[in-house]
């Protein structure tokens, strides 16, 4: 029999619990099923970054060619570079 998952007052409390606990002690993963969650969006965090104005202007030109906001294009470029760097190690 698996242990009972405790109740949590906050998400932070739950996050701390799962970061220190082994899920197999609480969940029978052999009973799990694959799911598709099409409306699930990743959590985002707002940051501030200083860039040269010319870089922003060039980014806006490139984004305009793709008909997307320049912030979205910047996220695409960052994602591609991060993926490339992580896979080259």
TORTIPA-136204 format. One record per residue: residue number from 1; y, z, x of N, C-alpha, C in turn. Coordinates in steps of 0.05 Angstrom, whole numbers, plus 32768, in hexadecimal, padded with zeros to 4 digits. Each point is the difference from the previous one (the first is absolute). Layout:
! residues N
[NUM,[Y,Z,X],[Y,Z,X],[Y,Z,X]]
...
This chain:
! residues 89
[1,[7FE8,8000,8011],[8018,8000,7FEF],[8019,8000,8012]]
[2,[8014,7FF0,7FF8],[8018,7FFE,800F],[8013,8017,7FF9]]
[3,[8012,8006,8013],[8015,8014,7FFB],[8013,7FF7,7FEB]]
[4,[800D,8012,7FF2],[8014,7FF9,7FEC],[801A,7FFB,800E]]
[5,[800D,7FEA,7FF9],[801B,7FFA,800B],[8014,8013,7FF4]]
[6,[800F,800E,8011],[8014,8013,7FF6],[8017,7FF3,7FF2]]
[7,[800F,800F,7FF0],[8018,7FF6,7FF3],[8017,8002,8014]]
[8,[8013,7FED,7FFE],[8016,8000,8013],[801A,8001,7FF0]]
[9,[8014,800F,800A],[801A,8002,7FF3],[8011,7FE8,8007]]
[10,[7FFD,7FF5,8018],[8011,7FE9,8008],[7FEF,7FEC,800F]]
[11,[800B,7FE8,8003],[7FF2,7FEB,800F],[7FFE,8008,801E]]
[12,[8015,800E,800A],[7FFF,8009,801C],[7FE9,8013,8005]]
[13,[7FFC,8012,7FED],[7FEA,8013,8002],[7FE5,7FF1,8000]]
[14,[7FFE,7FEC,7FEF],[7FE7,7FF1,7FFF],[7FFC,7FF0,801A]]
[15,[8016,7FF4,800A],[7FFF,7FF0,8018],[7FF6,8012,8018]]
[16,[800B,8018,8001],[7FF7,8013,8016],[7FE3,8007,7FFD]]
[17,[7FF7,8004,7FE7],[7FE4,8007,7FFC],[7FED,7FEA,8009]]
[18,[8006,7FE7,7FF8],[7FEE,7FE9,8007],[8002,7FF9,801D]]
[19,[8017,8006,800D],[8002,7FFA,801D],[7FEE,8013,8011]]
[20,[7FF8,8017,7FF4],[7FEF,8013,800E],[7FE4,8002,7FF5]]
[21,[7FFA,7FF2,7FEA],[7FE6,8003,7FF3],[7FF0,7FE6,8002]]
[22,[7FE6,8003,7FFF],[7FEE,7FE9,8000],[7FFA,7FF9,7FE3]]
[23,[8007,7FE8,7FF7],[7FFD,7FF8,7FE4],[7FE3,8000,7FF7]]
[24,[7FED,7FFB,8012],[7FE4,7FFF,7FF8],[7FF6,801C,7FF6]]
[25,[800F,8015,8006],[7FF9,801A,7FF6],[8008,8004,7FE3]]
[26,[8011,7FEE,7FF6],[800A,8002,7FE5],[7FFA,7FE8,7FEE]]
[27,[7FFB,7FE9,800C],[7FFC,7FE8,7FF1],[7FE6,7FF3,8008]]
[28,[7FF0,7FF7,7FEC],[7FE8,7FF1,8006],[8007,7FE2,8001]]
[29,[8005,7FF7,8018],[8009,7FE4,8003],[7FEB,7FEC,7FFA]]
[30,[7FE7,8007,7FFE],[7FEB,7FED,7FF9],[8003,7FF7,7FE3]]
[31,[800F,800F,7FF0],[8005,7FF9,7FE4],[801A,7FF0,7FFC]]
[32,[800E,7FFB,8016],[801A,7FF2,7FFE],[7FFD,7FE3,7FF9]]
[33,[8015,7FF4,7FF5],[8000,7FE4,7FF9],[801A,7FF4,800B]]
[34,[7FFF,7FE7,8008],[8017,7FF1,8009],[8013,7FFB,7FE9]]
[35,[801A,8002,8005],[8014,7FFB,7FEB],[8016,7FEE,800B]]
[36,[800C,7FF2,7FEF],[8018,7FF0,8007],[8017,800D,7FF1]]
[37,[8015,8007,800F],[8018,800C,7FF4],[8018,7FED,8005]]
[38,[8003,7FEC,7FEE],[8014,7FEB,8005],[801D,800A,7FFF]]
[39,[8005,8015,7FF2],[801C,800A,7FFD],[8007,8016,8013]]
[40,[7FEE,8007,8012],[8005,8015,8013],[8013,7FF7,8016]]
[41,[8016,800E,8004],[8014,7FF9,8014],[7FFF,8015,8016]]
[42,[8002,7FF8,8019],[8000,8013,8015],[8019,8011,8000]]
[43,[7FFE,8019,8009],[8017,8011,8001],[8014,7FF5,8014]]
[44,[8019,8003,7FFB],[8015,7FF6,8012],[8013,8017,8007]]
[45,[800D,7FFC,8017],[8013,8014,8009],[8019,7FF1,800A]]
[46,[8017,8009,7FF7],[8018,7FF3,8008],[8008,8008,801C]]
[47,[8007,7FED,8011],[8009,8006,801B],[801B,7FF2,8005]]
[48,[800D,8008,8014],[8019,7FF3,8008],[7FFB,7FF4,801C]]
[49,[8008,7FE7,8003],[7FFC,7FF2,801A],[8019,7FF0,8006]]
[50,[8009,8002,8019],[8017,7FF0,8008],[7FF7,7FE7,800E]]
[51,[800A,7FEA,7FF7],[7FF9,7FE6,800B],[801A,7FF1,8006]]
[52,[7FFF,7FEF,8014],[8018,7FEF,8005],[8006,7FEE,7FE8]]
[53,[8019,7FFD,7FFA],[8008,7FF0,7FE8],[7FF4,7FE4,8001]]
[54,[8000,7FF4,8018],[7FF5,7FE5,8003],[7FE3,7FFF,7FF8]]
[55,[7FF1,8015,8007],[7FE4,8001,7FF9],[7FFC,8001,7FE2]]
[56,[8011,800F,7FF3],[7FFE,8003,7FE2],[8008,7FE5,7FF4]]
[57,[8014,7FF3,800A],[8009,7FE6,7FF6],[7FE9,7FEB,8003]]
[58,[7FF3,8000,8017],[7FEB,7FED,8004],[7FE8,8007,7FEE]]
[59,[7FFB,8019,7FFC],[7FEA,8008,7FEE],[8006,7FF7,7FE4]]
[60,[8019,8002,7FF7],[8008,7FF8,7FE5],[7FFC,7FE2,7FFD]]
[61,[8006,7FF0,8015],[7FFC,7FE3,7FFF],[7FE3,7FFA,7FFC]]
[62,[7FEF,800D,8011],[7FE3,7FFB,7FFE],[7FF5,8009,7FE5]]
[63,[8009,8016,7FF6],[7FF7,800A,7FE6],[8009,7FED,7FE9]]
[64,[8018,7FF6,8003],[800A,7FED,7FEB],[7FEE,7FE7,7FFF]]
[65,[7FF6,7FF7,8017],[7FEF,7FE9,8000],[7FE6,8005,7FF1]]
[66,[7FF7,8019,8000],[7FE7,8008,7FF2],[8006,800A,7FE4]]
[67,[8019,8003,7FF9],[8009,8009,7FE6],[7FF6,801D,7FFB]]
[68,[8003,8011,8014],[7FF9,801C,7FFE],[8017,8011,800B]]
[69,[8002,8019,7FF8],[8014,8012,800C],[7FFB,8004,801E]]
[70,[8016,8002,800F],[7FFC,8003,801D],[7FF2,801A,8008]]
[71,[8003,8015,7FF0],[7FF1,8019,8005],[7FE2,7FFB,7FFE]]
[72,[7FF8,7FF0,7FED],[7FE3,7FF9,7FFC],[7FF6,7FF0,8018]]
[73,[8010,7FEE,8009],[7FF8,7FF0,8018],[7FFD,8012,8018]]
[74,[8012,8012,8003],[7FFF,8013,8017],[7FE6,8010,7FFE]]
[75,[7FF8,8009,7FE8],[7FE7,800F,7FFD],[7FE8,7FEE,8007]]
[76,[8001,7FE7,7FF9],[7FEB,7FED,8007],[7FFD,7FFE,801E]]
[77,[8017,7FFC,800D],[8000,7FFD,801D],[7FF5,8019,800E]]
[78,[8009,8017,7FF7],[7FF7,8019,800B],[7FE2,8004,7FFC]]
[79,[7FF7,7FFA,7FE8],[7FE3,8002,7FFA],[7FF0,7FEE,8011]]
[80,[8008,7FE7,8004],[7FF1,7FED,8010],[7FFF,800A,801D]]
[81,[8016,800A,800B],[8001,8009,801C],[7FEF,8019,8004]]
[82,[8001,8012,7FED],[7FF0,8019,8001],[7FE3,7FF8,8000]]
[83,[7FF8,7FEF,7FEE],[7FE4,7FF7,7FFE],[7FF7,7FF3,801A]]
[84,[8011,7FEF,800B],[7FFA,7FF2,8019],[7FFC,8014,8017]]
[85,[8012,8013,8002],[7FFF,8013,8016],[7FE7,8012,7FFD]]
[86,[7FFA,8009,7FE8],[7FE9,8011,7FFC],[7FE6,7FF2,8006]]
[87,[7FFF,7FE6,7FFA],[7FE7,7FF0,8004],[7FFD,7FF7,801D]]
[88,[8015,8002,8010],[7FFE,7FF6,801B],[7FF7,8016,8014]]
[89,[7FFD,8018,7FF6],[7FF8,8017,8011],[7FE2,8001,8003]]
